[in-house]
Amino acid sequence: MKSARRRTTYPAVSFPPALDALVDAEVQEKGYSNHPEAMQSFSKYLKRAIAFEQKQRYGR
């Protein structure tokens, strides 16, 4: 009998232009700017949010 392999990688995240606009609006809403430290902080937040969504979807 075949055993199922666990998924160890997630699909690459790519946003359509409409979603990019929403992300930009969220960036502005949260008060971030093009300041390098601010964008780095938002990048970390966004990675955590994506990881959370993937965990909810794929259960890992």
QUIMOJO-V159448 format. One record per residue. N is the residue number from 0. PSI is psi in degrees with one decimal (999 if undefined). OMEGA is omega in degrees with one decimal (none if undefined). Layout:
N;PSI;OMEGA  N;PSI;OMEGA
//
This chain:
0;139.9;177.9  1;142.2;174.0  2;140.7;-178.7  3;138.2;176.5  4;144.3;176.9  5;145.3;176.0  6;124.4;-179.4  7;-12.7;177.6  8;151.4;178.8  9;156.2;177.9  10;149.8;179.2  11;142.4;-179.8  12;120.6;174.0  13;131.3;-176.0  14;136.6;171.0  15;160.9;-176.5  16;-37.4;-179.4  17;-40.2;179.7  18;-34.5;175.2  19;-39.7;178.6  20;-39.9;178.1  21;-41.7;178.8  22;-43.1;178.0  23;-41.2;178.5  24;-39.3;179.3  25;-36.8;177.1  26;-47.3;-179.0  27;-39.2;-179.2  28;-37.8;-179.1  29;-3.7;174.8  30;13.1;177.7  31;158.6;-179.0  32;-163.8;177.0  33;6.1;177.8  34;130.0;-174.1  35;-43.1;-179.3  36;-38.1;179.1  37;-42.9;-179.2  38;-33.8;177.5  39;-40.6;178.6  40;-44.6;179.6  41;-35.0;177.9  42;-43.0;177.6  43;-42.1;178.2  44;-44.2;-178.3  45;-39.5;177.6  46;-40.3;177.6  47;-40.6;-179.7  48;-42.9;178.9  49;-42.6;178.7  50;-39.8;178.7  51;-45.9;179.7  52;-41.2;179.7  53;-36.6;178.5  54;-40.2;178.7  55;-40.6;-176.7  56;-44.9;-173.1  57;-5.1;176.4  58;22.8;179.1  59;999;none
//
